[in-house]
């Protein structure tokens, strides 16, 4: 497997099917131009972009892996699980995705109701229209507020109406439990991975508790790097991947050419020989 160390891999990115800015095919073209050879599309709670992305990736000669980033919670803390390597007709994956889609709809209705309590009009349907094929979320409500002239810009929309303080902290504990989802997927031939473990508001002690629960439930791996993380954080996650015997995944978590996101295929280097790269399994 030594030759695989020279492949450029990106197993975490987002398209218009969730909260990315590029269509799935355009995203694959960008990945190819950046030299990526092994790629996964991992939209939030959505499989809608996979067929388009796969078709374009295969045409360009890249190895494409089906993926999705699932929203769960652990002890009330929202956690994301990147799930890789499933078939499109996988019942367990589709069941979880469909359930989370319904959660997102109900969450959107809650946002609309909380905005109305602030004295704003009901903009739920307009936010849905703004979202289009994307996942309905607070940015879509913010855009509607700007378009209607109710706030000056997106930042003001969040500062005045859409941050957790103004919404009463009622959007956090809406996702399924981490262990329940991992158990549900564990019977399928899929790989569940904790996305960007160092981004959660968890001490190292609590992170280890979460990883222990994840391991017991049947979780398979962790992202040892997600974008431009500090080298010390990457080294810690490499150690944890060995300690828990987790496969190691990597990705840019690319959403678009702006903000905190790194470019597709770019992330802090890892010590590949010291971990068990998850992408090796697709070249066995």
C-alpha positions in Angstrom: 0.0 0.0 0.0 3.0 2.3 0.0 2.1 3.8 -3.3 -1.2 5.1 -1.9 0.7 7.5 0.2 1.3 9.6 -2.9 -2.4 10.0 -3.7 -4.1 13.3 -2.9 -7.3 12.5 -0.9 -10.2 14.7 0.2 -13.1 12.9 1.9 -15.0 15.8 3.3 -16.6 18.6 1.2 -20.0 20.2 0.5 -22.0 21.2 -2.6 -25.2 23.1 -3.3 -27.1 20.1 -2.1 -26.4 21.3 1.5 -24.5 24.5 2.4 -21.7 24.6 -0.2 -21.6 27.2 -3.0 -20.8 24.9 -6.0 -22.9 22.4 -7.9 -21.7 18.8 -7.3 -20.2 18.5 -10.8 -18.4 21.8 -10.5 -17.1 20.7 -7.2 -15.6 17.6 -8.8 -14.0 19.6 -11.5 -12.4 21.9 -8.9 -11.1 18.8 -7.0 -9.6 17.4 -10.2 -7.9 20.7 -11.1 -6.4 20.7 -7.6 -4.9 17.2 -8.2 -7.3 15.2 -6.0 -7.3 11.5 -6.9 -9.7 10.1 -4.2 -12.8 12.1 -3.4 -16.0 12.0 -1.4 -18.9 14.4 -1.4 -20.3 14.6 2.1 -23.3 17.0 2.2 -25.2 17.6 5.4 -28.0 15.0 5.8 -28.4 14.8 2.0 -27.6 12.3 -0.7 -29.0 14.5 -3.5 -25.7 15.5 -5.0 -24.1 12.1 -5.1 -25.2 10.9 -8.5 -24.1 14.1 -10.3 -20.8 14.2 -8.4 -20.0 10.5 -9.1 -20.7 10.8 -12.8 -18.4 13.8 -13.1 -15.7 12.3 -10.9 -15.6 9.0 -12.8 -15.5 10.9 -16.1 -12.4 12.8 -14.8 -10.7 9.6 -13.7 -11.0 10.2 -9.9 -11.9 7.5 -7.4 -15.3 8.5 -6.0 -16.7 7.4 -2.6 -20.3 8.0 -1.6 -20.5 10.1 1.5 -22.8 12.1 3.8 -22.3 14.2 6.9 -24.9 13.2 9.5 -26.1 15.4 12.4 -26.2 13.7 15.8 -25.8 14.7 19.4 -23.8 13.4 22.4 -24.7 14.6 25.8 -26.5 17.6 24.3 -23.6 18.6 22.1 -24.1 18.6 18.3 -21.7 16.2 16.6 -21.2 15.4 12.9 -20.5 12.0 11.6 -19.1 11.6 8.1 -20.4 8.3 6.7 -18.6 6.8 3.7 -18.7 3.9 1.3 -22.4 3.0 1.2 -24.5 2.0 -1.8 -27.3 4.5 -2.7 -30.0 2.0 -1.8 -28.6 1.3 1.7 -31.7 1.2 3.8 -30.0 2.2 7.1 -28.3 5.3 5.6 -31.5 6.4 3.8 -33.5 5.9 7.0 -31.2 8.2 9.0 -31.0 10.8 6.2 -34.7 10.9 5.8 -35.3 11.3 9.5 -32.7 14.1 9.7 -34.4 15.8 6.7 -37.6 15.9 8.7 -35.8 17.3 11.7 -34.4 20.1 9.5 -37.9 20.9 8.3 -39.2 21.0 11.9 -36.1 23.0 12.9 -36.9 25.5 10.2 -40.5 25.9 11.4 -39.1 26.5 14.9 -36.8 29.2 13.6 -39.7 30.9 11.8 -41.9 30.7 14.9 -39.1 32.2 17.1 -38.6 35.0 14.7 -42.3 35.8 14.8 -42.1 36.0 18.6 -39.5 38.7 18.0 -42.1 40.7 16.1 -41.0 39.7 12.6 -43.4 38.3 9.9 -43.7 34.7 9.0 -41.0 34.1 6.4 -40.9 30.2 6.5 -42.1 29.7 2.9 -39.7 32.4 1.6 -36.8 30.8 3.4 -37.7 27.5 1.9 -37.7 29.1 -1.5 -34.4 30.7 -0.8 -32.9 27.4 0.2 -33.9 25.6 -3.1 -32.1 22.3 -3.2 -29.9 23.3 -0.2 -30.6 22.3 3.4 -32.9 24.9 5.0 -31.0 26.7 7.7 -30.5 30.1 9.4 -28.5 31.6 6.5 -31.6 31.3 4.3 -33.8 33.1 6.9 -31.1 35.8 7.1 -31.1 36.3 3.3 -34.9 36.7 3.4 -34.6 39.3 6.2 -32.1 41.2 4.1 -34.2 41.0 0.9 -37.2 42.3 2.8 -35.2 45.2 4.1 -35.7 44.1 7.7 -32.0 44.2 8.4 -29.0 45.8 6.7 -27.0 42.6 6.0 -26.4 39.0 6.9 -24.3 39.8 9.9 -27.0 42.1 11.3 -29.6 39.3 10.7 -27.6 37.0 13.0 -26.7 39.7 15.5 -30.2 40.9 16.0 -32.4 37.9 15.4 -30.7 34.5 14.5 -27.9 33.8 17.0 -28.4 31.3 19.7 -29.2 33.9 22.3 -32.0 35.4 20.3 -33.4 32.0 19.5 -33.4 31.0 23.1 -30.9 28.1 22.6 -33.8 25.9 21.3 -32.0 24.5 18.2 -29.3 22.4 19.9 -30.9 19.2 21.2 -32.9 18.3 18.1 -30.7 15.6 16.6 -30.7 11.8 17.2 -28.3 10.4 19.7 -24.8 9.5 18.4 -24.9 5.9 19.7 -28.4 5.3 18.3 -27.3 6.4 14.8 -24.0 4.4 14.9 -25.9 1.3 16.0 -28.4 1.8 13.2 -25.6 2.0 10.6 -23.3 -0.6 12.1 -25.2 -3.4 10.5 -24.5 -2.0 7.1 -21.3 -2.0 5.1 -20.5 1.6 5.9 -17.8 3.6 7.7 -18.9 6.0 10.3 -16.3 8.7 11.2 -16.3 11.5 13.7 -15.9 14.7 11.7 -13.4 17.4 12.9 -13.2 16.1 16.6 -11.3 19.2 17.8 -14.0 21.7 16.8 -16.5 20.7 19.4 -16.8 22.4 22.8 -15.2 19.4 24.5 -12.2 19.2 26.8 -9.8 16.4 25.9 -11.3 14.3 28.7 -14.8 14.7 27.4 -13.6 14.1 23.8 -12.2 10.8 24.9 -15.5 10.0 26.6 -17.3 10.7 23.4 -14.9 8.6 21.4 -15.2 5.8 23.8 -19.0 5.8 23.4 -18.5 6.1 19.7 -16.2 3.1 19.7 -18.6 1.0 21.8 -21.5 1.8 19.5 -19.4 0.5 16.5 -17.8 3.7 15.1 -15.0 3.1 12.7 -12.8 6.2 12.5 -12.1 9.8 13.1 -10.9 12.7 10.9 -7.4 13.3 12.0 -7.4 16.5 10.0 -10.1 18.7 8.6 -8.9 21.8 6.8 -6.2 24.1 8.1 -6.0 22.8 11.7 -3.1 23.4 14.1 -0.4 20.7 13.8 -0.6 20.0 17.5 -4.3 19.2 17.1 -3.5 16.9 14.2 -0.8 15.1 16.2 -3.3 14.6 19.1 -5.9 13.1 16.8 -3.3 10.9 15.2 -2.5 9.6 18.7 -6.2 9.1 19.5 -6.7 7.2 16.2 -4.0 4.7 17.3 -5.2 4.5 20.9 -8.8 3.7 19.9 -7.7 1.7 16.8 -9.7 4.0 14.6 -9.2 4.4 10.9 -8.0 7.9 10.0 -9.8 10.1 7.5 -8.8 13.4 6.0 -10.6 16.3 4.3 -10.8 20.0 3.6 -14.4 20.5 4.7 -14.6 22.8 1.7 -17.8 24.9 1.4 -16.6 27.6 -0.9 -13.7 29.9 -1.6 -14.3 32.2 1.3 -14.4 32.4 5.1 -12.5 29.8 7.2 -12.6 27.0 4.7 -9.5 25.7 3.0 -9.3 24.8 -0.7 -10.3 21.3 -1.9 -7.4 18.9 -1.3 -5.6 21.2 1.1 -5.2 20.5 4.8 -2.6 20.3 7.5 -0.2 17.3 6.6 -0.6 14.1 8.5 1.9 11.4 9.4 0.2 8.9 7.1 2.6 6.0 7.9 1.6 6.3 11.6 -2.2 5.9 11.2 -4.5 3.5 9.3 -5.8 5.6 6.4 -9.4 4.8 5.7 -9.1 5.3 2.0 -6.8 2.2 1.7 -9.8 -0.1 2.1 -11.1 1.0 -1.3 -7.8 -0.2 -3.0 -7.5 -3.5 -1.3 
